[in-house]
């Protein structure tokens, strides 16, 4: 067997350029497999870190289009899009807050209004939230504080600035006590958030926070909300709490048929599992697509082996005439094919690791929590697949070489 390996290596070295190009074709496919696995792991870690930013003990209640008249696939994703749902009220948040496993809760609406200070005029995202938002969402402050329950109930025109808004309007000055105009109305600044960065690609530092009832009555002229976030006391009771909140909301909205629910209740754990499933599906799809490039590399192996058989017909005939068996000829050419693919696999793993590390560095530069990691399973899959490709695509040319008649081969 060692002699066959020696002959195979010598044969490959005789055609260096051809072998290098074939190895390159295989290695690109293998590198892509490594990158897909690594990116999948990095993306899963990124999503987990983003969810942890909000807190794993949160319960989210959002508006939803009722499922009546929809198919089952539409039912699963019936979040309100392009439809105005106005049934979710502040009273619903108050009812949810009374649940024994809920410590704090707040309702919220999102709007966009012109904001001005001095000569500066810009359009900013406004978040109208209940007074417990800072507790539920773990806000921290650079200056000042969050608004109180009394300030919300009395419709106080107070505002908390996001870090970037503060930087743009006041540079490094403490703005607490100063006034800015929002949609032409004066609001007193009572706090500035510490820098939060982005969450799910949403810039959390460009938001201004206003008491919920103030924004409803003085800026929007509405009495409904978009969602409620609630903080659970015991996360282990999350599933039961979710079911209880469903019941509370149905009672609040006089709903007896679950198909007519105009809300959706979800936990952060549930959201993470759903996103994880999506990532796994995308990863498998990408691996399937990458498999096509590996098959192309396999065709290249078959081609180089056919050319090798044609060029070495006389050599094969000579070896068979001096006693080489069908098995030894077959093994020799199979070993050549598998050595090429194995080399392609090793090069591909190294290339894939380098490219994955570059992706992690770029993600880190954009402040994404992206961990560089090469799953061992990706190496097993890559090497295994490369060897199988070499075996399958090298088998037919090898069998053709082994079948050559020694007399006919010597005549060529």
Order of alpha helices (4+ residues) and beta strands (2+ residues): alpha-alpha-beta-alpha-alpha-beta-beta-alpha-beta-alpha-beta-alpha-beta-beta-beta-beta-beta-beta-alpha-beta-alpha-alpha-alpha-alpha-alpha
